[in-house]
Amino acid sequence: MPLSRPSEGVPPSWHAALNYLGLFFQYFTGTLVVALLISRAVDAIRERRGKRDLIAQLAVIAATLLAAIVLFVKPPDTLNVAVDLAFAVAVVALVAAGIGRTRDLGAQLGLATVAIPLLIHTLNFVGTRFLWPETAYDGKIIGIEHAGVMALCIAALVSPYLFAPRPFARSVTRPGPVVFAMAIAAFGAIAARLWYPQLARVAMYAIGVTLDQDQADPRLAIYLLAFATLSWTLASCAVAASPSRRQIGAGIAMIVLGGYAFKWTHHYLLPLAGMALIADATRRVRDEELADLPIRIDTPAISDATWMSYIAALKAALDKAIGEFPGGELSRKDPRIGADADARTSDSAQFYTVTTRGEGGLATTMLVGDKDGVPVRIRIERIDGSVIALDVVIGREIDELRGATLCLWAIAPRGLGINPSGPPAAPTFKSGDAGFDDRFRARGSALAFQKLFADPLRARAVATLDGWVAYWEREGLRYRVYPGRGAPLDHPLPLSDLATGRPTTADRFVAVIVLLVEIGAPAVEPQATAPTSLDDLPVAQGES
């Protein structure tokens, strides 16, 4: 509105109308951001993400409520100081909450980098009131203000390396963000050349950066480069496939819209909302982008004849191991199995096996049985003979995107890549067993963990399990591992021996299945009709 005000005379009626409209949007936006911050903070507290996140959300609520007071009343100086200090505490708490070993490193570093100029402002604000008089140390005040603006420029210049979608090599080659950033850079250069005084006023009112209005500012080139670089980052995040990466872009945009003037309540609320969005997204962005990567086959190809021979040996070993398992044998309930089928499978058969073939060289081998009415499903997926995933379900098969009661995921050995962390669950916790905590990360219900993993089972899990294990209260347990990707190549499947034709046994695989049955079957409710018939197997077109 100050830019559109006529330089002389009484403002016309249209200017007064726009002024009232701008005033309405100012209060509407402030109220909206207050509601957004408090609602998101309350939701995060309900998710029980951990102590650090709890402290951060409480700090955000406190800073938001103080800023909301300033939004509607003229505050005394003490309240302004309280708002600035609460803002700084909330920013530091959000940075601490965003730190995690299994989270995206770039987003964590970016969160801390963006926080620096915001904290420099608080240092300047508090210093002018308590540490040094404003009239006596104008040079120091101006120096701190310049340091804050330069820190903002540095954050913008490094933003592509910290916030751009991963993998970086793929995102940097997309033409759309590059064209957008080049257009912004060209427009900025032309505007600085032709309309520099107007550009200086726009920078002052819009983002709080003061430029020398008498002549070209010596830092103008750095400012334009930083703005163009940040434009590329925002455009890259906006077109990213990951929802969390897009959320990071929205958080950066809110910080930019808040500016660096800190004269209105929005200059606190918008950056705080942006920091909260980025801190929340760092928890999920790494897993989302890993899941979006194309499947990389790191396992050797196995011939169909060798594979089917191994599956037959595995079925026989499972029949024996589960049949001798305490609590009874797996039952056979398929009404379609008649005399001919019995002649092919023998009376002691307990698992059904089927291999289906789909498009793209995908083949899926299923082994299905049930333990005292609790279904046991084993699915092994291969592409062109190479195993890509092993999936074991005890009980009901539940979508892994649904929040779990308990989730454990193994820390991948060095050199084997990253192990996906499995379904969402909160909060994180330690088991108290040093060996187990060094091997696994755990989140969800500690009571469910104590129920499922007694001392002997914990020790066997450390020695036997890779990938992740998730448990849904009384519904089901699921185990997923990707051999060669975050897990050893030959555990639990002896893939190297199978590919080279060396003699092998199914003992390691059977040990994993027996352990999972011991853990999951007692904690899952039996089904009235266990879905173990051939009708329940996902048979695709092709051989079976």
N, C-alpha and C positions, 0 to 999 in steps of 0.2 A: 504493500500500500504506500509506503513512503516513496517508492520509485514512480508511482503513477500520479502522485499529487502534483498539481500545477505549481510552477515556481512562483507565480504572482497571483494576487487576488484571492477571492473566496473560492474554495473548492466547489465544483459543480455538484448537482444532486446525484449524478451517477457515481461520483467518487464517494459521497457519503453513504450511498446504498452499498457499494462494494466494501466500504469500511466496516459497516455493520455485519455484512456477510462474512468477512474475514474474522471479525470478532466471534461470531457464532461458531465458525469452524475451529477457532482456537480453543474454545471451551469444550466443544464436542470432541475434538481429537484428544485433548487432555483427559477428559472423562473416560474415553474409550481405552486409552493406554493404561489408565489406572485399573480399569476393570480387567483388561487383558493380563496385566502383571499379577494381580491378586489371584485371579482364577487359575492361571497356570501354576503359580506358586502353591496354591492349595492342592491342586491335582498332584503336583510333584511330591508334596508331603504325604499324601495318601498312598503313593506308590512305595514309600519307605525305601528310598534309594541308598540310604546310608547317612552317617552323622554329618559328613562334610556338606552333602547336599541339603540336609535339614537346616544346618546353620545358614547356608547360602539363601535358601528360600525365606527363612525368617528375616534375614537382613534385607532381602528385596521387599518384603511386605512392609517392614518398618520404614525404609527409605521411600517407598511409594506413598504410604499414608502421610508422611511429613510433606512430601511434594504436593499431595492432593490438598493439604491445608493451604499451602502457598498459592495454589491455583485459584482459590475462591476468596481469600482475604489478603489484605496488605500485611505482610509479615514484619515483625520486629527483627532487628539485626541478629538477635540470639537464635531465632528460628531459622534464618538464612544459614547461619553457621551450622546448626544441627542438620539441615538438609544436605549441605556439602559433605559433612563428615559421614552421615549415614550413606550418602551416595558412594563415597570412597570405600567404606567398609563393605557395602554390597558388591562393588566391583571386584574387590580383592577376594571376597568369599566365592563369587561366581568363578573366578579364575581357578581357585583351589578346588572347587567342585568339579570343574571340567577336566582335571588331571586324572589319568588312569593308565595303567600299564597296557591294557588291551584296547585303548582308544587311538584314534587317528593322531599321530604325532604332529602333523602340520596344523591341524585345527587347534590343538592344545597350545602350540607356540604362537599361532595367530591370535588366540584369545588373550594371551599375556601381552602380545605386542600392541593390540588395540587398547588394552587397559592402561598402558603407560601414559599416553597423552591425557587421558581422563584423570589420572592420578596427579599429573603435573598441574592440571587446573586446580585441584583441591589444595595442593601445596601452595600455589600462588594465592588462592583465596584466603586460606588460613594464615599464611605468612604476612599478608598485608594488614591483618587485624591483630595479630599476636606477636609475630616474630620481628617484624621490622615496620616502622611507620611508613605510610605511603608517600608522605611528602619528602622524607629524607633519603629514600632509596628508590627513586624512580628508575634509575638505570638497572637495578636488580630486578624490579618488577617487569620492566620491558624485556629483560633478558630471559626471565622465566616464561613469559608469554611467547616469545620467539621459540624457545626450546620446546614448548608444547606444540606449537604449529609445525615445527620441523619433525617432531616425533610423529605427528599425524601424517606428514608427507612420507616419512620412512615406512610407516605401517601400510600406506597405500602402495608404495613402490614394491614392497615385498609380498603384498597380498596374493599375487598369482602363485607364488611358491608355497604359501601356507594354506590358502583357502580354495585353490582351483580343484575341480573334480579330479579324482584319481582313476586310472593312471594318468599322470601329468602329460606324458608323451602323446596320449590320445586326445586329451582336451585341448592342448596347445595347437593342434593341427586343424581344429574346426574352423571353417572360414567365417561363420556368422559372428562370433565374438570379436575376431580380428578386424573385420570390416567395421563393426560398431565402434570399437576403440579408435580406429583410424579416423572415422568420421568425427568423433568427439575431439580428437586431437586437432584435426584440420579446422573445425569450427572454432575451437579455442584460440588457435593461432590467428585466424582471420579476425575474430572479435577483439583480440588484444591489439591487433594492428589498426583496426578501423574505429573501434568504440572503446578504447581503453578506460576513459573516465566512467562510463556506464558499467563496464565490466568490474571495475574496482568497487563501485557501489553495490552491485549485485553480490559480489563475494562477501562484502561486509554484512549486508542484511541477510543473506541466505545461509551462509555457513560460518559467519563470525570471523573470517580471516581478513585482517586489515591490510590493504595494499596502499603504497604511496600513490596518492591521486595526482600529484604534480608532475611526476615523470614515471616511466616504466620501472616497476619494482625490480630490484636486482635478483630476487628469487622467483620471478614470474615463470621462467622456463621450468624450474623444478616443480612449481605448483601445477603447471599445465601437464607435465609428464606424469606426475602423481595422479592427477585426475583421469587422464587417459588410461593409465595402467589399472586404476581402480574400476574404470568402466569395463575393461576386459574381464576382470574378475567377476563383477556383478553379472555380466552377460553370460559368462561360462557357468556360473552357479544357476542362473535362471533356466538354462536349457539342460541341466544335468538330469540324469535318469534317477538319481537317488533323492527321495523326498527330504532326507536330512541335509543333503548338500544344498538343495533349494532353500531350506530353512536357514542355513548359514548365510546364503545370499540375502535373504530377507533381513536377517540380523544386521549384516553390514550396511544395508540400505537404511535401516532405522538409525544407526549410528551416524551415517552421513547426513540424513535429514535433520537430526538433532543439532548438528553443527558444533561450533566451538566458541559460541558467544556466551553461553550460560547466563543469559539475561531473563529468560522466561522459563517457566516450569517444564516446558517441552524439552528444553536443552538438557534436562536431567532425566525425564521420563523416557524419551525415545532412545538415548544411548543405553539406559538401563534395560529397556525391553530388548534392544539388540544384543546386549551381552547375555541376557537370559536365554534368548533363542539360540545363540551360538553354543553356549555351555550345554544346553539340553541336546543339541544336535551332535556334539562330539561323542555322546554315549552310543550312538547308533550308526553314524555315517560310515565307519570302517567296515562293519559287517555288511551293510547294504551294498557298498561298492564291491566288496569281495564276492558277494552273491551274484552281482551283475556281470562279473567277468566271464568271458567265454570259457567253457570247460577245457582245461588243459590236461591231456592224457600223459601221465608220467609213469604208467605201469606197462610192462611188456605184454605183447599180444599172446594169447593162449589159444591153441587150436581147439575146435569144437569137440573133437574126439577126446582129447586130454581133459577138457573141462567137464564133459559129461561123465567121464570115468571118476573124476574127483568128486562130483556131486553125488554119484552113487555111493562112493565110500563115505562121504560126509553124512548121507542119509542113514546108512547102516550104523555109523558111529553115534549119531544122535538118537536113533532108536534104542541102542543099547544103553547110552548114558542117561537119557531121560527116563527110560524104562526102569532103571535101577535107582532113580532119584527118589529120595524119601517122600512119601505122600501118594504114591500110586503111579500108574502109567498114563501116558497120553492116550486118549481114546480115539476111536475111528467111528465117525457118525455120518459119513456120506451115504445117502440112500442109493446113489448111483453105482456104488461098488458091489458088484455081484460076483458070481462064481468065476467068470473069466478074469475079472480084475484081481480077485484073490489069488488066482493061479499065477498072475504076473508079479504080485507084490509080496506074497507069503503072509502067513497069519500073524507074524510078529511086527508087521509094518505099522508105524505110528505117525510118520510124517508123510505128507503128500508132496510131490515135487512136480514142477512144471516149468518149462522154459518157453518164453514167448519172444517173438522177433517183430520189431517195428521198423519204422523208417530211419534212415540215416545210420544204418549199421547197429542200432540199439537192440540189445538182447537183455531180457530180464529173467533171472532164475528165481523162482519162489519155492520155499520149503515151508509148509503150513501144518501145524498140529495144535493140540490144546492140552493144557496141564490142569486137571481137575476143573474143567469148564472155563479156564482162562486161555484165550487164544494165544498162540505163539507163532509169529510170522517172521520169516527171514527173507529179505529181498536183496539180491545182488545184481547190480546193473553193469553191463559191459557195452563198450562201443568198439566195433571191429575187433573183438576178442580181448580188449584191454579193460580190466575192472576199473570203474570210476567211483563206485560208492557201494557201501554195505549198510543196510537198514534193518534193524531188528525191532519188532514191536511186541510187547507183552501186554495183553488186554486190548482195549480199544485203540484204533489208529486215529490219532488226533493231529490236526494241522499244526505244524511246528511254529506257525506264526501266532498261535494262541498262547497267551501267558501261561507258564507252567508253575506248579507248586514248588518245584525244586529243579535246578539245572546245574550240572557239573560239566566242565569242559577241561580237557587235558591241555597242559602247556606243551606246545610243539617243541620237539628237540631242535637244536640249532641246525640250520641248513635245510629244514623240511618245510619251510614256508609258514603260513599262518593257519591255525586251526579255527574254523568257525565256532562261535561261542554258543550256538544253539538257540532255543526258544527264549523269549524274554521272561525274566523272573526278578524279583527284588525282595529284600535288599541283599547286597553281598555280605558274606560272613566267613569266618574262619572255623574250621572244624575242631581245632585244638590239637590235632594230630600233625606234628611237624612234617613227617614224611608225606602224608596225604596233601597237606597244604602246599608243599613244594611241587607236587605233581599235578594238582587240580585247582581250579578256581571254582568257587561255589557261590550261588545266589538263590534266594527264595526262602523257604521255611527251614529254619534250623531244627525244628521239632520233627519235620518229615525226614530230614537227613539222619537224625538219631534213630528214627524208626526203621529206616531202610538199611543203613550201613552200620552194623555192629562191628566190633574190633576185628574179627577174622575177615569179614567181608571187605573192610577198608584196606587191609593189607593185600588181599587178592586183587582188588580193584587197581591199586597202585601198580601191581606187577602185570596186570592183564589188559586193562582198558585204555583205549586211545579215543580220539574224537570227543563226542559229547553224549551225555546221558540226561534225559529229562523225564520228570515224573509228574503226572496229573493226579491229584488226590483221588484214590479209589477207582480211577478210570483206566489208566494205562501208563506204561513205561516205554520209552523209545531210546534207542541207541543208534547213533549215526557216526560213521567213520569214512574218510576218504583216503585210501592207501596211497602213499607217496605224496600226499598234499596235507601237510600238518600232522602226518602219522607215518610210522615206519612202513616201508614198502611191503614187507613180508609178515606183517602181523595185523590181523589174525590169519590172513590167507597166505599160504606159501607161494606167492606169485612167481618169484624167480625160479623156484624148482619146477613149477608147472610149465613155465615158458621154455625152460631148457630141457624138459623131459626127465629130470632127475626124480628118483623115488621120493615120495612124500606121504605124509599122513594128515589126517584131519584133527589131530589131537589139540592143537592150539585153538582152532576155531571152536571145537566142542567145549573147551574150557571156558571160552568167553560166553557161549550160549548158556551153559550150566550156571555160571555166575549170575548172568542176567535173570535167569529163571528163579534162582534162589533169592535175588533181591526183589524182583517185581511181582512174582506170582502170589506170595502171601499178602501183598499190599493192594491187590487189585480184586475187585468184586467179580466172581464168576458170572458168566452170561448164561441165560436160560437155554439158549441154543448157540453153542459155540460156532462161530463162522469159520469152520475149517473144511468145508466141502469144496469140491472142484468148481462148483457154481460161483463161489466167492472169489476165485482167483481171477486177476485181471488179464484174461487171455486176449492177446492181440492177434491180428491177422498174421498168418504164417505158420511155421512149424511149432509144435508143442509136444 
